Amino acid sequence: MRLEESLRTNRWTIAAVIAVLGLSIWPATSQATVKPGDFITMQNAAQVKDLLPPGDYYKVTHGMTMKIVPAERVDWPPPYKDATEKYSGQVRLSSDHRTVVGYVAGQPFPLIDPNDPEVATKVIWNNVFRPISSDDYDLRFFECRGHYVHPGAQDSLMIDNTEVGHYAGYDLVGRTEVEPMPVDPDFKISNRLYLFALYPVIAPASARGSGIIRYRYGDPNRGDDSWSYEVGSRRVRRLNEGQLSVATGYGAWNPDHYSGFNPKTEAYNYKYLGEKQMLAVVHAQHVPEIPCQTDGQASVCPELWEMRHLYIIEATPRYGVVNTLQGKNVVYMDSEVWFEPYVDAYDRKGELFQNFTYLLAHRDRPVPDAKIAIYPFKRSFVVASCALDVQGGTSSQCYLPGIETPDKETWYINMGAQDKTFFTANSMQAAAESGR
């Protein structure tokens, strides 16, 4: 009997797996060259070369600094943990190994076996249905600033300064905290897994009112539907999937990397490259984050970096199914948080092209002085993200909350902050034309 089949017959075994693998700190098995208390700069960057992906090591050699701290535990939200225990035993991959069958809520595959020939695909599906949010989210009034990478500089020429009103999502499957649970009845009608919206852009003035919405479907053979609102023509325009891997004007940012690695799951092939102790930020300390003063504000620093146990997955587009700008992505997945602290994208020649880094905090509210977004348990929040174009030498940093934005609570996760009507072309166009 296969190990997964055995687990499906024993609910208590599943609970034990969740407790051991999903919610505990892995022991440090790599030969780390740093210790808590170390401060990493350009001068001693070699100490972290084997503990970072190439994209983040590039940042350190170009001025980003790091404070090394002890690793801390990260627990899943209790409703998500309960759903994993209840439903994961019935989940499996489809016969073509591309999609999940029997998924309802929680983590699809709480037991990750490196010897499983489908381990890479299972890690990616765990990323799709991850614990950071399961029902809905609304990120309000965040800003992104683009700069040239300028080693040793306190400041440099700002390329762009973008402010956005909403970055929101609504999940129809896997809901654990807000009714309807665990599946929105609309899923049976539309087959949409989730809805996404980013609009309206508030600044700069030349892009004011623009935005994008995106639908992801349960059908593995149906690509995402997405539309953008163009301020020049004042019309909604349909996008093709290839355009979702292309930068939208915010530095290197593109929709496929807004929330880590996020293209259509079945449109890629996955290869397991191994697991490793590496450095990442999952207990950030600053609110809002601080532009780095040693690389011309091309990153966020210094922050608290700790050793984390990561799965490393190579994602290659299935050409003929989807046509992307990147030749491959290397996804580094935190085995406890189940969110990627960074993704390196390579061009079609195999050379490092882009790096996407995400800094997280783990607490019961997105900001210390929150009045509304307060939870009965700790959860993870992305507090900053950086998109680096290694070949072009430019970087765009997003601050969540923004440095100069009005709503400092920023994140409203699993609170019913938006319903499905927000994720429509009509709503996006109305927001642009009303100036909201």
C-alpha positions in Angstrom: 0.0 0.0 0.0 1.4 3.4 -0.9 2.1 5.8 1.9 -0.6 8.3 0.8 -3.2 5.5 0.6 -2.3 4.5 4.1 -2.7 8.0 5.3 -6.2 8.2 3.8 -7.2 5.3 6.0 -6.1 6.9 9.3 -7.3 10.4 10.2 -5.1 10.5 13.3 -2.0 9.8 11.3 -2.9 12.7 9.1 -3.2 14.9 12.2 0.2 13.7 13.4 1.8 14.5 10.0 0.3 18.0 10.1 1.7 18.6 13.6 5.2 17.4 12.7 5.7 18.6 9.1 3.3 21.5 8.8 3.8 23.3 12.0 7.3 22.8 13.3 10.8 24.2 12.8 13.0 21.9 10.8 16.5 21.3 12.3 19.4 23.2 10.7 21.1 20.5 8.6 23.2 22.6 6.3 26.6 24.0 7.2 25.6 27.5 7.9 28.3 30.2 7.7 26.3 32.7 9.7 24.9 32.8 13.2 22.4 35.0 15.1 23.8 38.4 15.7 25.8 38.6 12.5 25.3 41.7 10.3 25.8 41.0 6.5 27.0 43.7 4.2 28.7 43.9 0.8 32.0 43.3 2.5 31.1 40.0 4.1 28.5 38.9 1.5 30.4 35.7 0.8 29.1 34.3 4.1 25.6 34.0 2.7 26.3 33.0 -0.9 25.1 29.4 -0.3 22.2 30.5 1.9 20.4 32.7 -0.7 19.2 32.3 -4.3 21.3 34.0 -6.9 18.9 37.0 -7.2 19.1 37.8 -3.5 22.8 37.3 -3.3 23.1 39.8 -6.1 21.2 42.3 -3.9 23.6 41.7 -1.0 26.6 42.2 -3.2 25.0 45.5 -4.4 24.3 47.0 -1.0 21.4 45.2 0.7 22.2 44.5 4.4 20.8 41.7 6.6 20.5 41.1 10.3 20.7 37.4 11.2 18.4 36.3 14.0 17.3 32.9 15.5 14.6 31.0 13.7 11.1 31.2 15.2 8.0 29.0 14.8 5.2 29.9 12.4 1.8 28.3 13.1 -1.0 27.9 10.6 -4.3 29.6 11.3 -6.3 27.0 13.4 -9.3 26.8 10.9 -6.9 26.0 8.1 -5.2 23.3 10.2 -8.5 21.8 11.0 -9.6 21.7 7.4 -6.3 20.0 6.5 -7.0 17.3 9.0 -10.5 16.9 7.8 -10.1 16.8 4.0 -6.5 16.1 3.0 -6.9 12.3 3.2 -9.2 12.4 0.1 -6.9 14.5 -2.1 -4.8 13.0 -4.9 -3.4 14.1 -8.2 -5.3 13.4 -11.4 -4.2 10.5 -13.7 -2.1 12.9 -15.8 -0.5 14.2 -12.6 -1.4 17.8 -13.5 -4.2 18.8 -11.2 -5.8 17.9 -7.8 -8.8 15.6 -7.4 -11.0 15.6 -4.3 -9.7 18.9 -2.8 -12.1 20.8 -0.5 -10.1 23.0 1.9 -6.9 23.1 3.9 -3.5 21.9 2.6 -3.9 19.3 -0.2 -0.7 17.4 0.6 0.5 17.7 4.2 2.9 14.8 3.8 5.8 15.8 1.4 8.0 12.8 0.5 11.2 13.8 -1.4 11.2 10.3 -2.9 7.7 10.7 -4.4 8.0 11.1 -8.2 5.3 13.8 -8.0 6.7 15.7 -5.1 7.4 18.9 -7.1 3.8 19.1 -8.4 2.4 18.5 -4.9 4.6 21.3 -3.4 3.2 23.7 -6.1 -0.4 22.7 -5.3 0.3 23.3 -1.6 1.3 26.8 -2.7 -1.9 27.3 -4.6 -4.0 26.5 -1.5 -1.7 28.1 1.1 -2.5 29.1 4.6 -1.7 32.8 4.3 -5.3 33.4 3.1 -8.0 31.0 2.2 -11.2 33.0 1.8 -10.6 36.5 0.7 -8.1 39.4 1.1 -8.1 43.1 0.4 -4.8 45.0 0.5 -5.6 48.7 0.6 -3.5 51.7 -0.4 0.0 50.3 -1.0 2.8 51.9 -2.9 5.7 50.7 -5.0 8.8 52.7 -5.8 11.3 51.9 -8.6 15.0 52.7 -8.5 18.2 51.9 -10.2 20.5 49.5 -8.3 23.3 51.8 -7.0 25.7 50.0 -4.7 26.7 52.0 -1.6 24.4 54.9 -2.4 21.9 56.4 0.2 19.6 57.5 -2.6 19.3 57.3 -6.3 17.0 58.5 -9.1 13.4 57.2 -8.5 12.1 55.7 -11.7 8.4 55.5 -10.7 6.2 55.9 -7.6 3.0 53.9 -7.9 0.1 53.9 -5.5 -2.8 51.4 -5.8 -6.2 51.5 -4.1 -6.9 47.7 -3.9 -5.1 44.4 -4.4 -7.8 41.9 -3.7 -8.8 38.3 -4.1 -11.8 36.0 -3.5 -11.4 32.2 -3.3 -14.4 30.1 -4.3 -12.8 26.8 -3.1 -10.9 26.0 0.2 -12.8 28.5 2.3 -12.2 28.1 6.1 -13.2 31.3 7.9 -15.9 33.2 6.1 -19.2 31.9 4.7 -20.0 30.3 2.4 -17.7 27.5 3.5 -15.9 25.4 2.4 -16.9 26.0 -1.2 -18.9 28.9 -2.7 -21.9 27.5 -4.6 -20.9 29.6 -7.6 -18.0 27.3 -8.2 -20.4 24.6 -9.5 -21.7 27.1 -12.0 -18.7 29.1 -13.1 -15.9 26.6 -12.3 -13.8 29.6 -11.1 -11.2 28.7 -8.4 -10.5 32.3 -7.4 -10.9 35.9 -8.5 -8.2 38.6 -8.4 -8.3 42.4 -8.9 -5.8 45.2 -8.7 -7.4 48.6 -9.2 -7.6 51.5 -9.4 -4.1 52.9 -9.8 -4.0 56.2 -7.9 -0.6 57.5 -8.9 1.1 58.4 -11.1 -1.4 60.6 -12.8 -0.6 59.2 -16.3 -1.9 55.7 -15.1 -4.6 56.9 -12.7 -7.6 54.6 -13.0 -5.9 51.7 -14.6 -6.2 48.2 -13.3 -6.5 44.4 -13.9 -8.8 41.6 -13.0 -8.1 37.9 -13.4 -10.1 34.6 -13.0 -8.5 31.2 -12.4 -10.5 28.1 -13.4 -10.7 24.6 -12.1 -10.6 23.2 -15.6 -6.9 22.4 -16.2 -7.3 23.0 -19.9 -8.9 26.4 -19.6 -6.5 29.4 -19.3 -7.1 32.4 -17.1 -9.5 35.1 -18.1 -8.0 38.5 -17.5 -8.9 42.1 -18.4 -7.2 45.5 -18.0 -8.6 49.0 -17.9 -6.6 51.3 -20.2 -6.8 55.0 -19.2 -5.8 56.2 -22.7 -8.8 54.6 -24.5 -11.0 54.5 -21.4 -11.8 50.9 -22.3 -11.5 47.4 -20.8 -9.2 45.3 -22.8 -8.9 41.5 -22.7 -5.4 40.1 -22.1 -3.9 36.8 -23.2 -2.0 34.6 -20.9 1.4 35.4 -22.4 1.0 39.1 -21.3 0.6 38.0 -17.7 4.3 37.2 -17.5 5.3 40.6 -18.8 6.1 43.6 -16.6 3.2 46.1 -16.3 5.2 49.2 -15.6 6.0 48.6 -12.0 9.7 47.7 -12.3 10.0 44.0 -13.0 6.5 43.2 -11.6 4.2 41.1 -13.7 0.8 39.5 -12.7 2.4 36.0 -12.7 4.6 37.0 -9.8 2.3 39.4 -7.8 1.9 36.8 -5.0 5.0 34.6 -5.4 4.8 32.1 -8.3 1.2 32.4 -9.6 0.7 31.5 -13.2 -1.9 28.9 -14.3 -0.6 25.8 -12.4 -1.3 23.2 -15.1 0.5 25.2 -17.7 4.0 24.3 -16.3 6.1 21.3 -15.7 7.8 20.9 -12.3 11.1 19.4 -11.2 12.1 18.8 -7.6 15.6 20.3 -7.1 15.9 19.4 -3.4 15.5 21.0 0.0 17.9 23.2 1.9 18.3 25.5 4.9 18.4 29.0 3.6 17.8 32.6 4.9 14.4 34.3 4.6 12.3 37.0 6.3 9.2 35.6 8.0 9.2 37.8 11.2 9.8 41.3 9.8 10.1 44.0 12.4 9.5 47.3 10.6 6.1 49.0 9.9 6.2 50.3 7.3 9.4 48.9 5.8 12.5 51.0 5.4 14.0 51.8 2.0 17.6 50.5 2.0 20.1 53.3 2.5 23.1 51.3 1.1 21.9 50.4 -2.4 20.1 53.6 -3.5 16.8 52.4 -2.0 16.8 49.5 -4.5 15.7 47.1 -1.8 14.3 46.9 1.8 16.9 46.8 4.6 18.0 45.9 7.1 15.5 43.3 8.1 15.6 40.1 10.2 16.7 37.1 8.3 16.5 33.6 9.8 17.3 30.1 8.7 14.3 28.4 7.1 13.8 24.9 5.5 12.9 25.4 1.9 11.8 23.1 -1.0 13.3 24.1 -4.3 11.2 23.6 -7.4 12.0 24.4 -11.0 9.0 25.4 -13.1 9.2 25.3 -16.8 6.4 26.5 -19.1 4.7 24.0 -21.3 5.2 25.8 -24.6 2.3 25.3 -26.9 0.1 25.6 -23.8 1.4 29.0 -22.6 3.9 31.4 -24.1 5.9 33.2 -21.4 8.7 35.7 -21.2 10.7 33.6 -18.7 12.3 30.4 -19.7 12.0 29.0 -16.2 11.3 29.9 -12.7 13.1 28.5 -9.6 10.6 28.6 -6.7 11.9 28.5 -3.1 9.1 27.3 -0.9 9.1 27.7 2.9 8.1 24.3 4.3 6.3 25.8 7.3 4.9 29.1 6.1 4.0 27.6 2.7 4.8 30.9 1.0 7.8 31.4 -1.2 10.2 34.0 0.2 11.8 34.4 -3.2 11.6 33.3 -6.8 14.3 33.6 -9.4 13.3 33.8 -13.0 15.6 33.0 -15.9 15.4 34.1 -19.6 15.2 31.6 -22.4 19.0 31.4 -22.6 19.1 30.2 -19.1 20.6 33.4 -17.6 19.3 35.0 -14.4 16.7 37.6 -15.4 14.5 38.6 -12.5 14.3 38.1 -8.8 11.1 38.4 -6.7 11.5 38.6 -2.9 8.7 38.7 -0.3 9.2 39.7 3.3 6.6 38.4 5.8 5.6 39.1 9.4 3.7 36.7 11.7 1.4 38.3 14.2 -2.3 38.7 15.1 -2.7 42.0 13.2 -1.0 43.5 10.1 0.2 46.6 12.0 0.7 47.2 15.8 -2.0 49.9 16.0 -4.7 48.1 14.0 -8.3 48.9 15.0 -10.2 46.6 12.7 -7.9 43.9 11.2 -7.3 42.0 14.5 -7.4 38.2 14.7 -7.8 35.7 17.5 -4.6 33.9 16.3 -1.4 34.8 14.5 -1.2 34.7 10.8 1.3 35.7 8.2 1.3 39.0 6.3 3.5 40.1 3.4 4.9 43.5 4.5 7.1 44.2 1.6 8.1 42.8 -1.8 10.9 43.6 -4.2 11.1 42.9 -7.9 14.6 43.1 -9.3 15.6 43.1 -13.0 19.1 41.8 -12.8 19.9 42.4 -16.5 18.5 45.9 -16.5 19.8 46.9 -13.1 16.4 48.2 -11.8 14.3 47.3 -8.8 10.8 48.0 -7.6 9.9 47.8 -4.0 6.3 47.5 -2.7 5.5 48.7 0.8 2.6 47.1 2.6 1.5 49.3 4.3 2.8 52.2 2.1 5.1 54.8 3.5 2.8 57.7 2.6 -0.6 56.0 2.2 -3.7 56.8 4.3 -4.8 53.3 5.4 -2.1 51.8 7.6 -4.0 48.7 8.5 -3.5 47.6 4.9 -4.3 43.9 5.0 -7.9 42.6 5.6 -7.6 38.9 5.3 -10.5 36.4 5.5 -12.8 39.2 6.8 -15.3 39.4 3.9 -13.8 42.7 2.9 -14.9 42.2 -0.8 -17.6 40.2 -2.4 -17.6 38.8 -6.0 -19.1 42.0 -7.5 -15.8 43.8 -6.9 -14.1 41.4 -9.4 -15.9 42.5 -12.5 -14.9 44.7 -15.5 -17.9 47.0 -14.8 -16.7 47.6 -11.2 -13.1 48.3 -12.4 -14.3 50.7 -15.0 -16.7 52.5 -12.6 -13.9 52.9 -10.1 -11.6 54.5 -12.8 -14.3 56.8 -14.0 -15.4 57.9 -10.5 -11.8 58.5 -9.4 -12.1 56.0 -6.4 
